[in-house]
Amino acid sequence: MDIAISFDKNYLMPAGVMLTSLFENNKDTDIHIHVMYNGGGEAFVSPIADIVRKYNGRITCYDMSKYNTLSLPVNLPGQREDIPLESYFRLFLPDVLSPEIEKVLWLDCDIIVAHSLKDLWNEDISDYGLGSIPDFEHNNVLNMNRLEYDATYGYFNDGVLLINLKYWREKKMIPVFLNYIHDHYYELHFHDQDVLNHFFHQSKKVLSLNYNFQTTFLFKKEFRNISWKFFSQIDKYYKDPCVIHYTNEKPWFSDTTSPKKDIFIHYQDMTVWKGVVLKKKKTLKQKMKTWVAFHMLVPLYLFIRYKKTYREEFPYDAKYLN
């Protein structure tokens, strides 16, 4: 099983915890980890390499600093501020990985792998560009309008992707990606995820929510931007999903109220980062935006639309948190 990851210094510890959960729950699987990093030398990835070797896995590291010469949009108005340059690296997988590798599983580093990935890996995507799982914003028509494709296709999350590298190479996708980024530089609110949705909305295989169960799925129904047809899957998998994706609050911060934080801590305790709790580093601007959103805009929105009193458990549905 070939698995690709990428991270910056802020995600080094979460990457190590994710890989620990992966190996702990896939002990009977031959796993080759492909790590793409943005300079810093071997010392930067050594803690990750130690984890892979501990479980007798294979690891190959790729210094992606040569791609710094490319103009890739990050930290622009309208973009999420917590998504680094490294998120774009998955677009270059066809060139980075050996031509002999025709399929790769991409995993973001803010996830926990709670069960075997064999069934996911064995999904047949030979006729598709990739296999993906719907995003929490799957039915947000603003995304599809911005990316100029029909809203009936929906919007997928790229935190877990089964990528058909053979398909990407045959279609020569890398220059196509770069041309699109150049022409839509200020429209990519969700970075490479927007790029992938634009090109693969018609050639994706829709996979079960079980393989990328986003914590935002646990929002109350009135705040979900995913079709009701997926609600049954949310009810089916929320207790024990195969892959947990911490898409809202991250579980490694001291002031988090993230659901399923205890599962992250369980695997963190198996690493050299046992007991490490980070404090969110926010700029004054970010702190002001957060304060205004949660103390003024959210209560006002709830009062006007639902005439309900703002409660501490917002926005999660309490029935999923037991």
Secondary structure, 3 states (H helix, E strand, C coil): CEEEEECCHHHHHHHHHHHHHHHHCCCCCCCEEEEEECCCCHHHHHHHHHHHHHCCCEEEEEECHHHHHCCCCCCCCCCCCCCCHHHHHHHHHHHHCCCCCCEEEEECCCEEECCCCHHHHCCCCCCCCEEEEECCCCCCHHHHHHHCCCHHHCCEEEEEEEEEHHHHHHCCHHHHHHHHHHHCHHHCCCCHHHHHHHHHCCCEEECCHHHCEEHHHHECHHHCCCCHHHHHHHHHHCCCCCEEECCCCCCCECCCCCCCHHHHHHHHCCCCCCCCCECCCCCHHHHHHHHHHHHHHHHHHHHHHCCCCCCCCCCECHHHCC
